[in-house]
Structure formats: structure tokens, C-alpha cells
Amino acid sequence: MPIALRVPAAVICLVSALSHHRLTTQVPHTIDIALESHAQAPTIDLPIRVFWFSEPLFSTGVEIVKIDRVPIRIYSAEKTIVDCFKFRNKIGIDIAIEALKLYRERARKPDFQTITEFAEQSRVNRIMRPYLEALA
């Protein structure tokens, strides 16, 4: 049973979202989900990693995609890249940098303005600025 049905409040994030957007060479061993701050962690028999997001970071950048006719909440590519920099100490800065490079190469119209806006909102713009400037 898909995670979206077992934990409907969750949003697929980080490495799992990168994998969906084809912005990583990593093979996710767990399903990364975001829950709103103070939400209770689900007790399910799936390999998940839970990350808590406060508002408005939790609800911004959410897209709905259908996989096997099941609507799944997942963060956009731009939001996911910023979140990877925000959680770089948990997932690794190398994954965040790789995602940013692959985004520049593979996106039809890379939207660095949206990435910058999400970075300011998440307070990682100072951390991301050198990487964004290097790609320009």
C-alpha cells in the first residue's frame, strides 16, 4: 500500500523526491517524508525517514502527482533542492550539489528565481549562493 494512503498528511521529500524528479544518482533505501512540526511520527512497516517542517515551509512547493492512479503529495524539484541544502548535515552536501547540477543540465527551463525564493524562505540563501553563482 502506497505511503500516500498510509500517511495522507505526508509529503515526499529529499532523496525520494530527487529520485522522482530524476535529480540524483542515489538509490533511496528509505522513503523520505515531511510532516508538519509536532505531528506524530507514523508507525508503519515501511522503511521511512521522517523530517519535520514548520509552516509555511511545510505547505509551499507541494505538487500532486498520480502514481498508479493514487495522488501523491511531493515537493517540486526547486523546493526539493533547497530542502537538500537545508538538511545537508543529515543527507550529505554532495547529494545537494549533485541535485543542483543535474537540475541545471536536465530542466527544460531552470527556474533559479524560484530556487532563490525558496532558499530565502528556508534561510539557506547564504549557503546556496556560491553554488548558484558557480552554475551561472
Phi and psi in radians as a Rosetta constraint file:
Dihedral C 1 N 2 CA 2 C 2 CIRCULARHARMONIC -1.078 0.35
Dihedral N 2 CA 2 C 2 N 3 CIRCULARHARMONIC 2.640 0.35
Dihedral C 2 N 3 CA 3 C 3 CIRCULARHARMONIC -1.039 0.35
Dihedral N 3 CA 3 C 3 N 4 CIRCULARHARMONIC -0.570 0.35
Dihedral C 3 N 4 CA 4 C 4 CIRCULARHARMONIC -1.105 0.35
Dihedral N 4 CA 4 C 4 N 5 CIRCULARHARMONIC -0.531 0.35
Dihedral C 4 N 5 CA 5 C 5 CIRCULARHARMONIC -1.463 0.35
Dihedral N 5 CA 5 C 5 N 6 CIRCULARHARMONIC -0.546 0.35
Dihedral C 5 N 6 CA 6 C 6 CIRCULARHARMONIC -1.412 0.35
Dihedral N 6 CA 6 C 6 N 7 CIRCULARHARMONIC -0.585 0.35
Dihedral C 6 N 7 CA 7 C 7 CIRCULARHARMONIC -2.325 0.35
Dihedral N 7 CA 7 C 7 N 8 CIRCULARHARMONIC 1.363 0.35
Dihedral C 7 N 8 CA 8 C 8 CIRCULARHARMONIC -1.116 0.35
Dihedral N 8 CA 8 C 8 N 9 CIRCULARHARMONIC -0.384 0.35
Dihedral C 8 N 9 CA 9 C 9 CIRCULARHARMONIC -1.397 0.35
Dihedral N 9 CA 9 C 9 N 10 CIRCULARHARMONIC -0.191 0.35
Dihedral C 9 N 10 CA 10 C 10 CIRCULARHARMONIC -1.339 0.35
Dihedral N 10 CA 10 C 10 N 11 CIRCULARHARMONIC 2.683 0.35
Dihedral C 10 N 11 CA 11 C 11 CIRCULARHARMONIC -2.176 0.35
Dihedral N 11 CA 11 C 11 N 12 CIRCULARHARMONIC 2.269 0.35
Dihedral C 11 N 12 CA 12 C 12 CIRCULARHARMONIC -1.173 0.35
Dihedral N 12 CA 12 C 12 N 13 CIRCULARHARMONIC 2.314 0.35
Dihedral C 12 N 13 CA 13 C 13 CIRCULARHARMONIC -2.461 0.35
Dihedral N 13 CA 13 C 13 N 14 CIRCULARHARMONIC 3.118 0.35
Dihedral C 13 N 14 CA 14 C 14 CIRCULARHARMONIC 0.833 0.35
Dihedral N 14 CA 14 C 14 N 15 CIRCULARHARMONIC -2.224 0.35
Dihedral C 14 N 15 CA 15 C 15 CIRCULARHARMONIC -1.092 0.35
Dihedral N 15 CA 15 C 15 N 16 CIRCULARHARMONIC -0.628 0.35
Dihedral C 15 N 16 CA 16 C 16 CIRCULARHARMONIC -1.123 0.35
Dihedral N 16 CA 16 C 16 N 17 CIRCULARHARMONIC -0.726 0.35
Dihedral C 16 N 17 CA 17 C 17 CIRCULARHARMONIC -1.204 0.35
Dihedral N 17 CA 17 C 17 N 18 CIRCULARHARMONIC -0.694 0.35
Dihedral C 17 N 18 CA 18 C 18 CIRCULARHARMONIC -1.019 0.35
Dihedral N 18 CA 18 C 18 N 19 CIRCULARHARMONIC -0.738 0.35
Dihedral C 18 N 19 CA 19 C 19 CIRCULARHARMONIC -1.071 0.35
Dihedral N 19 CA 19 C 19 N 20 CIRCULARHARMONIC -0.758 0.35
Dihedral C 19 N 20 CA 20 C 20 CIRCULARHARMONIC -1.068 0.35
Dihedral N 20 CA 20 C 20 N 21 CIRCULARHARMONIC -0.738 0.35
Dihedral C 20 N 21 CA 21 C 21 CIRCULARHARMONIC -1.436 0.35
Dihedral N 21 CA 21 C 21 N 22 CIRCULARHARMONIC 0.002 0.35
Dihedral C 21 N 22 CA 22 C 22 CIRCULARHARMONIC 1.026 0.35
Dihedral N 22 CA 22 C 22 N 23 CIRCULARHARMONIC 0.819 0.35
Dihedral C 22 N 23 CA 23 C 23 CIRCULARHARMONIC -2.047 0.35
Dihedral N 23 CA 23 C 23 N 24 CIRCULARHARMONIC 0.446 0.35
Dihedral C 23 N 24 CA 24 C 24 CIRCULARHARMONIC -2.682 0.35
Dihedral N 24 CA 24 C 24 N 25 CIRCULARHARMONIC 2.698 0.35
Dihedral C 24 N 25 CA 25 C 25 CIRCULARHARMONIC -1.754 0.35
Dihedral N 25 CA 25 C 25 N 26 CIRCULARHARMONIC -0.013 0.35
Dihedral C 25 N 26 CA 26 C 26 CIRCULARHARMONIC -1.279 0.35
Dihedral N 26 CA 26 C 26 N 27 CIRCULARHARMONIC 2.564 0.35
Dihedral C 26 N 27 CA 27 C 27 CIRCULARHARMONIC -1.800 0.35
Dihedral N 27 CA 27 C 27 N 28 CIRCULARHARMONIC 1.958 0.35
Dihedral C 27 N 28 CA 28 C 28 CIRCULARHARMONIC -1.145 0.35
Dihedral N 28 CA 28 C 28 N 29 CIRCULARHARMONIC 2.251 0.35
Dihedral C 28 N 29 CA 29 C 29 CIRCULARHARMONIC -1.665 0.35
Dihedral N 29 CA 29 C 29 N 30 CIRCULARHARMONIC -0.230 0.35
Dihedral C 29 N 30 CA 30 C 30 CIRCULARHARMONIC -2.335 0.35
Dihedral N 30 CA 30 C 30 N 31 CIRCULARHARMONIC 2.898 0.35
Dihedral C 30 N 31 CA 31 C 31 CIRCULARHARMONIC -1.698 0.35
Dihedral N 31 CA 31 C 31 N 32 CIRCULARHARMONIC 2.062 0.35
Dihedral C 31 N 32 CA 32 C 32 CIRCULARHARMONIC -1.499 0.35
Dihedral N 32 CA 32 C 32 N 33 CIRCULARHARMONIC 2.149 0.35
Dihedral C 32 N 33 CA 33 C 33 CIRCULARHARMONIC -2.201 0.35
Dihedral N 33 CA 33 C 33 N 34 CIRCULARHARMONIC 2.586 0.35
Dihedral C 33 N 34 CA 34 C 34 CIRCULARHARMONIC -1.849 0.35
Dihedral N 34 CA 34 C 34 N 35 CIRCULARHARMONIC 2.405 0.35
Dihedral C 34 N 35 CA 35 C 35 CIRCULARHARMONIC -2.217 0.35
Dihedral N 35 CA 35 C 35 N 36 CIRCULARHARMONIC 2.706 0.35
Dihedral C 35 N 36 CA 36 C 36 CIRCULARHARMONIC -1.188 0.35
Dihedral N 36 CA 36 C 36 N 37 CIRCULARHARMONIC 2.556 0.35
Dihedral C 36 N 37 CA 37 C 37 CIRCULARHARMONIC -0.843 0.35
Dihedral N 37 CA 37 C 37 N 38 CIRCULARHARMONIC 2.462 0.35
Dihedral C 37 N 38 CA 38 C 38 CIRCULARHARMONIC 1.255 0.35
Dihedral N 38 CA 38 C 38 N 39 CIRCULARHARMONIC 0.082 0.35
Dihedral C 38 N 39 CA 39 C 39 CIRCULARHARMONIC -1.300 0.35
Dihedral N 39 CA 39 C 39 N 40 CIRCULARHARMONIC 2.640 0.35
Dihedral C 39 N 40 CA 40 C 40 CIRCULARHARMONIC -1.374 0.35
Dihedral N 40 CA 40 C 40 N 41 CIRCULARHARMONIC 2.397 0.35
Dihedral C 40 N 41 CA 41 C 41 CIRCULARHARMONIC -1.181 0.35
Dihedral N 41 CA 41 C 41 N 42 CIRCULARHARMONIC 2.368 0.35
Dihedral C 41 N 42 CA 42 C 42 CIRCULARHARMONIC -1.246 0.35
Dihedral N 42 CA 42 C 42 N 43 CIRCULARHARMONIC 2.597 0.35
Dihedral C 42 N 43 CA 43 C 43 CIRCULARHARMONIC -1.913 0.35
Dihedral N 43 CA 43 C 43 N 44 CIRCULARHARMONIC 1.622 0.35
Dihedral C 43 N 44 CA 44 C 44 CIRCULARHARMONIC -2.286 0.35
Dihedral N 44 CA 44 C 44 N 45 CIRCULARHARMONIC 2.850 0.35
Dihedral C 44 N 45 CA 45 C 45 CIRCULARHARMONIC -1.615 0.35
Dihedral N 45 CA 45 C 45 N 46 CIRCULARHARMONIC 0.553 0.35
Dihedral C 45 N 46 CA 46 C 46 CIRCULARHARMONIC -1.947 0.35
Dihedral N 46 CA 46 C 46 N 47 CIRCULARHARMONIC 2.612 0.35
Dihedral C 46 N 47 CA 47 C 47 CIRCULARHARMONIC -1.330 0.35
Dihedral N 47 CA 47 C 47 N 48 CIRCULARHARMONIC 1.766 0.35
Dihedral C 47 N 48 CA 48 C 48 CIRCULARHARMONIC -2.162 0.35
Dihedral N 48 CA 48 C 48 N 49 CIRCULARHARMONIC 2.708 0.35
Dihedral C 48 N 49 CA 49 C 49 CIRCULARHARMONIC -2.122 0.35
Dihedral N 49 CA 49 C 49 N 50 CIRCULARHARMONIC 2.244 0.35
Dihedral C 49 N 50 CA 50 C 50 CIRCULARHARMONIC -1.807 0.35
Dihedral N 50 CA 50 C 50 N 51 CIRCULARHARMONIC 2.350 0.35
Dihedral C 50 N 51 CA 51 C 51 CIRCULARHARMONIC -2.180 0.35
Dihedral N 51 CA 51 C 51 N 52 CIRCULARHARMONIC 2.298 0.35
Dihedral C 51 N 52 CA 52 C 52 CIRCULARHARMONIC -1.716 0.35
Dihedral N 52 CA 52 C 52 N 53 CIRCULARHARMONIC 2.334 0.35
Dihedral C 52 N 53 CA 53 C 53 CIRCULARHARMONIC -2.133 0.35
Dihedral N 53 CA 53 C 53 N 54 CIRCULARHARMONIC 2.397 0.35
Dihedral C 53 N 54 CA 54 C 54 CIRCULARHARMONIC -1.540 0.35
Dihedral N 54 CA 54 C 54 N 55 CIRCULARHARMONIC 2.821 0.35
Dihedral C 54 N 55 CA 55 C 55 CIRCULARHARMONIC -1.301 0.35
Dihedral N 55 CA 55 C 55 N 56 CIRCULARHARMONIC 2.563 0.35
Dihedral C 55 N 56 CA 56 C 56 CIRCULARHARMONIC -1.533 0.35
Dihedral N 56 CA 56 C 56 N 57 CIRCULARHARMONIC 0.039 0.35
Dihedral C 56 N 57 CA 57 C 57 CIRCULARHARMONIC -1.076 0.35
Dihedral N 57 CA 57 C 57 N 58 CIRCULARHARMONIC -0.550 0.35
Dihedral C 57 N 58 CA 58 C 58 CIRCULARHARMONIC -1.159 0.35
Dihedral N 58 CA 58 C 58 N 59 CIRCULARHARMONIC -0.722 0.35
Dihedral C 58 N 59 CA 59 C 59 CIRCULARHARMONIC -1.675 0.35
Dihedral N 59 CA 59 C 59 N 60 CIRCULARHARMONIC -0.088 0.35
Dihedral C 59 N 60 CA 60 C 60 CIRCULARHARMONIC -1.544 0.35
Dihedral N 60 CA 60 C 60 N 61 CIRCULARHARMONIC 2.531 0.35
Dihedral C 60 N 61 CA 61 C 61 CIRCULARHARMONIC 1.351 0.35
Dihedral N 61 CA 61 C 61 N 62 CIRCULARHARMONIC 0.275 0.35
Dihedral C 61 N 62 CA 62 C 62 CIRCULARHARMONIC -1.475 0.35
Dihedral N 62 CA 62 C 62 N 63 CIRCULARHARMONIC 2.300 0.35
Dihedral C 62 N 63 CA 63 C 63 CIRCULARHARMONIC -2.045 0.35
Dihedral N 63 CA 63 C 63 N 64 CIRCULARHARMONIC 2.711 0.35
Dihedral C 63 N 64 CA 64 C 64 CIRCULARHARMONIC -1.957 0.35
Dihedral N 64 CA 64 C 64 N 65 CIRCULARHARMONIC 2.116 0.35
Dihedral C 64 N 65 CA 65 C 65 CIRCULARHARMONIC -2.100 0.35
Dihedral N 65 CA 65 C 65 N 66 CIRCULARHARMONIC 2.647 0.35
Dihedral C 65 N 66 CA 66 C 66 CIRCULARHARMONIC -1.825 0.35
Dihedral N 66 CA 66 C 66 N 67 CIRCULARHARMONIC 2.180 0.35
Dihedral C 66 N 67 CA 67 C 67 CIRCULARHARMONIC -2.162 0.35
Dihedral N 67 CA 67 C 67 N 68 CIRCULARHARMONIC 2.082 0.35
Dihedral C 67 N 68 CA 68 C 68 CIRCULARHARMONIC 0.937 0.35
Dihedral N 68 CA 68 C 68 N 69 CIRCULARHARMONIC 0.755 0.35
Dihedral C 68 N 69 CA 69 C 69 CIRCULARHARMONIC 1.104 0.35
Dihedral N 69 CA 69 C 69 N 70 CIRCULARHARMONIC 0.270 0.35
Dihedral C 69 N 70 CA 70 C 70 CIRCULARHARMONIC -1.886 0.35
Dihedral N 70 CA 70 C 70 N 71 CIRCULARHARMONIC 2.149 0.35
Dihedral C 70 N 71 CA 71 C 71 CIRCULARHARMONIC -1.240 0.35
Dihedral N 71 CA 71 C 71 N 72 CIRCULARHARMONIC 2.250 0.35
Dihedral C 71 N 72 CA 72 C 72 CIRCULARHARMONIC -2.096 0.35
Dihedral N 72 CA 72 C 72 N 73 CIRCULARHARMONIC 2.309 0.35
Dihedral C 72 N 73 CA 73 C 73 CIRCULARHARMONIC -1.531 0.35
Dihedral N 73 CA 73 C 73 N 74 CIRCULARHARMONIC 2.192 0.35
Dihedral C 73 N 74 CA 74 C 74 CIRCULARHARMONIC -2.519 0.35
Dihedral N 74 CA 74 C 74 N 75 CIRCULARHARMONIC 2.566 0.35
Dihedral C 74 N 75 CA 75 C 75 CIRCULARHARMONIC -1.324 0.35
Dihedral N 75 CA 75 C 75 N 76 CIRCULARHARMONIC 2.588 0.35
Dihedral C 75 N 76 CA 76 C 76 CIRCULARHARMONIC -1.106 0.35
Dihedral N 76 CA 76 C 76 N 77 CIRCULARHARMONIC 2.861 0.35
Dihedral C 76 N 77 CA 77 C 77 CIRCULARHARMONIC -1.028 0.35
Dihedral N 77 CA 77 C 77 N 78 CIRCULARHARMONIC -0.769 0.35
Dihedral C 77 N 78 CA 78 C 78 CIRCULARHARMONIC -1.111 0.35
Dihedral N 78 CA 78 C 78 N 79 CIRCULARHARMONIC -0.801 0.35
Dihedral C 78 N 79 CA 79 C 79 CIRCULARHARMONIC -1.128 0.35
Dihedral N 79 CA 79 C 79 N 80 CIRCULARHARMONIC -0.698 0.35
Dihedral C 79 N 80 CA 80 C 80 CIRCULARHARMONIC -1.103 0.35
Dihedral N 80 CA 80 C 80 N 81 CIRCULARHARMONIC -0.741 0.35
Dihedral C 80 N 81 CA 81 C 81 CIRCULARHARMONIC -1.047 0.35
Dihedral N 81 CA 81 C 81 N 82 CIRCULARHARMONIC -0.800 0.35
Dihedral C 81 N 82 CA 82 C 82 CIRCULARHARMONIC -1.105 0.35
Dihedral N 82 CA 82 C 82 N 83 CIRCULARHARMONIC -0.745 0.35
Dihedral C 82 N 83 CA 83 C 83 CIRCULARHARMONIC -1.082 0.35
Dihedral N 83 CA 83 C 83 N 84 CIRCULARHARMONIC -0.601 0.35
Dihedral C 83 N 84 CA 84 C 84 CIRCULARHARMONIC -1.117 0.35
Dihedral N 84 CA 84 C 84 N 85 CIRCULARHARMONIC -0.657 0.35
Dihedral C 84 N 85 CA 85 C 85 CIRCULARHARMONIC -1.223 0.35
Dihedral N 85 CA 85 C 85 N 86 CIRCULARHARMONIC -0.640 0.35
Dihedral C 85 N 86 CA 86 C 86 CIRCULARHARMONIC -1.121 0.35
Dihedral N 86 CA 86 C 86 N 87 CIRCULARHARMONIC -0.697 0.35
Dihedral C 86 N 87 CA 87 C 87 CIRCULARHARMONIC -1.812 0.35
Dihedral N 87 CA 87 C 87 N 88 CIRCULARHARMONIC 0.523 0.35
Dihedral C 87 N 88 CA 88 C 88 CIRCULARHARMONIC -1.039 0.35
Dihedral N 88 CA 88 C 88 N 89 CIRCULARHARMONIC -0.535 0.35
Dihedral C 88 N 89 CA 89 C 89 CIRCULARHARMONIC -1.290 0.35
Dihedral N 89 CA 89 C 89 N 90 CIRCULARHARMONIC -0.335 0.35
Dihedral C 89 N 90 CA 90 C 90 CIRCULARHARMONIC -1.672 0.35
Dihedral N 90 CA 90 C 90 N 91 CIRCULARHARMONIC -0.596 0.35
Dihedral C 90 N 91 CA 91 C 91 CIRCULARHARMONIC -1.881 0.35
Dihedral N 91 CA 91 C 91 N 92 CIRCULARHARMONIC -0.332 0.35
Dihedral C 91 N 92 CA 92 C 92 CIRCULARHARMONIC 1.875 0.35
Dihedral N 92 CA 92 C 92 N 93 CIRCULARHARMONIC 2.290 0.35
Dihedral C 92 N 93 CA 93 C 93 CIRCULARHARMONIC -1.134 0.35
Dihedral N 93 CA 93 C 93 N 94 CIRCULARHARMONIC -0.511 0.35
Dihedral C 93 N 94 CA 94 C 94 CIRCULARHARMONIC -1.078 0.35
Dihedral N 94 CA 94 C 94 N 95 CIRCULARHARMONIC -0.636 0.35
Dihedral C 94 N 95 CA 95 C 95 CIRCULARHARMONIC -1.175 0.35
Dihedral N 95 CA 95 C 95 N 96 CIRCULARHARMONIC -0.721 0.35
Dihedral C 95 N 96 CA 96 C 96 CIRCULARHARMONIC -1.123 0.35
Dihedral N 96 CA 96 C 96 N 97 CIRCULARHARMONIC -0.783 0.35
Dihedral C 96 N 97 CA 97 C 97 CIRCULARHARMONIC -1.145 0.35
Dihedral N 97 CA 97 C 97 N 98 CIRCULARHARMONIC -0.773 0.35
Dihedral C 97 N 98 CA 98 C 98 CIRCULARHARMONIC -1.030 0.35
Dihedral N 98 CA 98 C 98 N 99 CIRCULARHARMONIC -0.756 0.35
Dihedral C 98 N 99 CA 99 C 99 CIRCULARHARMONIC -1.071 0.35
Dihedral N 99 CA 99 C 99 N 100 CIRCULARHARMONIC -0.737 0.35
Dihedral C 99 N 100 CA 100 C 100 CIRCULARHARMONIC -1.118 0.35
Dihedral N 100 CA 100 C 100 N 101 CIRCULARHARMONIC -0.753 0.35
Dihedral C 100 N 101 CA 101 C 101 CIRCULARHARMONIC -1.124 0.35
Dihedral N 101 CA 101 C 101 N 102 CIRCULARHARMONIC -0.793 0.35
Dihedral C 101 N 102 CA 102 C 102 CIRCULARHARMONIC -1.137 0.35
Dihedral N 102 CA 102 C 102 N 103 CIRCULARHARMONIC -0.613 0.35
Dihedral C 102 N 103 CA 103 C 103 CIRCULARHARMONIC -1.075 0.35
Dihedral N 103 CA 103 C 103 N 104 CIRCULARHARMONIC -0.807 0.35
Dihedral C 103 N 104 CA 104 C 104 CIRCULARHARMONIC -1.073 0.35
Dihedral N 104 CA 104 C 104 N 105 CIRCULARHARMONIC -0.681 0.35
Dihedral C 104 N 105 CA 105 C 105 CIRCULARHARMONIC -1.314 0.35
Dihedral N 105 CA 105 C 105 N 106 CIRCULARHARMONIC -0.645 0.35
Dihedral C 105 N 106 CA 106 C 106 CIRCULARHARMONIC -1.792 0.35
Dihedral N 106 CA 106 C 106 N 107 CIRCULARHARMONIC -0.392 0.35
Dihedral C 106 N 107 CA 107 C 107 CIRCULARHARMONIC -1.229 0.35
Dihedral N 107 CA 107 C 107 N 108 CIRCULARHARMONIC 2.397 0.35
Dihedral C 107 N 108 CA 108 C 108 CIRCULARHARMONIC -1.094 0.35
Dihedral N 108 CA 108 C 108 N 109 CIRCULARHARMONIC -0.817 0.35
Dihedral C 108 N 109 CA 109 C 109 CIRCULARHARMONIC -2.304 0.35
Dihedral N 109 CA 109 C 109 N 110 CIRCULARHARMONIC 1.554 0.35
Dihedral C 109 N 110 CA 110 C 110 CIRCULARHARMONIC -1.022 0.35
Dihedral N 110 CA 110 C 110 N 111 CIRCULARHARMONIC 2.268 0.35
Dihedral C 110 N 111 CA 111 C 111 CIRCULARHARMONIC -1.892 0.35
Dihedral N 111 CA 111 C 111 N 112 CIRCULARHARMONIC 1.378 0.35
Dihedral C 111 N 112 CA 112 C 112 CIRCULARHARMONIC -1.245 0.35
Dihedral N 112 CA 112 C 112 N 113 CIRCULARHARMONIC -0.382 0.35
Dihedral C 112 N 113 CA 113 C 113 CIRCULARHARMONIC -1.133 0.35
Dihedral N 113 CA 113 C 113 N 114 CIRCULARHARMONIC -0.776 0.35
Dihedral C 113 N 114 CA 114 C 114 CIRCULARHARMONIC -1.151 0.35
Dihedral N 114 CA 114 C 114 N 115 CIRCULARHARMONIC -0.699 0.35
Dihedral C 114 N 115 CA 115 C 115 CIRCULARHARMONIC -1.044 0.35
Dihedral N 115 CA 115 C 115 N 116 CIRCULARHARMONIC -0.774 0.35
Dihedral C 115 N 116 CA 116 C 116 CIRCULARHARMONIC -1.094 0.35
Dihedral N 116 CA 116 C 116 N 117 CIRCULARHARMONIC -0.723 0.35
Dihedral C 116 N 117 CA 117 C 117 CIRCULARHARMONIC -1.110 0.35
Dihedral N 117 CA 117 C 117 N 118 CIRCULARHARMONIC -0.786 0.35
Dihedral C 117 N 118 CA 118 C 118 CIRCULARHARMONIC -1.115 0.35
Dihedral N 118 CA 118 C 118 N 119 CIRCULARHARMONIC -0.649 0.35
Dihedral C 118 N 119 CA 119 C 119 CIRCULARHARMONIC -1.129 0.35
Dihedral N 119 CA 119 C 119 N 120 CIRCULARHARMONIC -0.714 0.35
Dihedral C 119 N 120 CA 120 C 120 CIRCULARHARMONIC -1.139 0.35
Dihedral N 120 CA 120 C 120 N 121 CIRCULARHARMONIC -0.742 0.35
Dihedral C 120 N 121 CA 121 C 121 CIRCULARHARMONIC -1.102 0.35
Dihedral N 121 CA 121 C 121 N 122 CIRCULARHARMONIC -0.661 0.35
Dihedral C 121 N 122 CA 122 C 122 CIRCULARHARMONIC -1.530 0.35
Dihedral N 122 CA 122 C 122 N 123 CIRCULARHARMONIC -0.044 0.35
Dihedral C 122 N 123 CA 123 C 123 CIRCULARHARMONIC 1.075 0.35
Dihedral N 123 CA 123 C 123 N 124 CIRCULARHARMONIC 0.697 0.35
Dihedral C 123 N 124 CA 124 C 124 CIRCULARHARMONIC -2.123 0.35
Dihedral N 124 CA 124 C 124 N 125 CIRCULARHARMONIC 0.267 0.35
Dihedral C 124 N 125 CA 125 C 125 CIRCULARHARMONIC -1.093 0.35
Dihedral N 125 CA 125 C 125 N 126 CIRCULARHARMONIC -0.631 0.35
Dihedral C 125 N 126 CA 126 C 126 CIRCULARHARMONIC -1.164 0.35
Dihedral N 126 CA 126 C 126 N 127 CIRCULARHARMONIC -0.607 0.35
Dihedral C 126 N 127 CA 127 C 127 CIRCULARHARMONIC -1.279 0.35
Dihedral N 127 CA 127 C 127 N 128 CIRCULARHARMONIC -0.680 0.35
Dihedral C 127 N 128 CA 128 C 128 CIRCULARHARMONIC -1.426 0.35
Dihedral N 128 CA 128 C 128 N 129 CIRCULARHARMONIC -0.445 0.35
Dihedral C 128 N 129 CA 129 C 129 CIRCULARHARMONIC -0.887 0.35
Dihedral N 129 CA 129 C 129 N 130 CIRCULARHARMONIC -0.853 0.35
Dihedral C 129 N 130 CA 130 C 130 CIRCULARHARMONIC -1.066 0.35
Dihedral N 130 CA 130 C 130 N 131 CIRCULARHARMONIC -0.610 0.35
Dihedral C 130 N 131 CA 131 C 131 CIRCULARHARMONIC -1.264 0.35
Dihedral N 131 CA 131 C 131 N 132 CIRCULARHARMONIC -0.687 0.35
Dihedral C 131 N 132 CA 132 C 132 CIRCULARHARMONIC -1.161 0.35
Dihedral N 132 CA 132 C 132 N 133 CIRCULARHARMONIC -0.705 0.35
Dihedral C 132 N 133 CA 133 C 133 CIRCULARHARMONIC -1.165 0.35
Dihedral N 133 CA 133 C 133 N 134 CIRCULARHARMONIC -0.636 0.35
Dihedral C 133 N 134 CA 134 C 134 CIRCULARHARMONIC -1.153 0.35
Dihedral N 134 CA 134 C 134 N 135 CIRCULARHARMONIC -0.523 0.35
Dihedral C 134 N 135 CA 135 C 135 CIRCULARHARMONIC -1.491 0.35
Dihedral N 135 CA 135 C 135 N 136 CIRCULARHARMONIC -0.268 0.35
